[in-house]
Amino acid sequence: MAGGALTFLVGGARSAKSTLAVQLGEHHGGAVHFIATAEPFDDDLRERVARHRAERPQAWTTAEVPVELAAAI
């Protein structure tokens, strides 16, 4: 991501971070590299993660990184 912009969204559970991230990415006009940090540890969260995956455009690069965020960036 050298030379590119970085948008970092943070907030509580169910605070619409994923919805906002998709909206921002769709209007970005360039390549989007999405880093998801949720760790699906129960059925509810597994369902939400699956829904969020489906909402992201296929052309985006996605890394699911629940712990080593700095390394992914």
HUGI-V737083 format. One record per backbone hydrogen bond with DSSP energy under -0.5 kcal/mol. CO is the residue of the C=O (numbers start at 0). NH is the residue of the N-H. If there is no record, write none. Layout:
# HUGI-V737083
co nh
CO NH
CO NH
This chain:
# HUGI-V737083
co nh
0 3
5 7
6 8
11 14
15 19
16 20
17 21
18 22
19 23
20 24
21 25
22 26
24 27
24 28
31 33
31 60
33 35
33 62
35 64
37 39
38 40
41 45
42 46
43 47
44 48
45 49
46 50
47 51
48 52
49 53
50 54
51 55
52 55
56 59
59 61
60 33
62 35
62 64
66 68
67 71
68 72
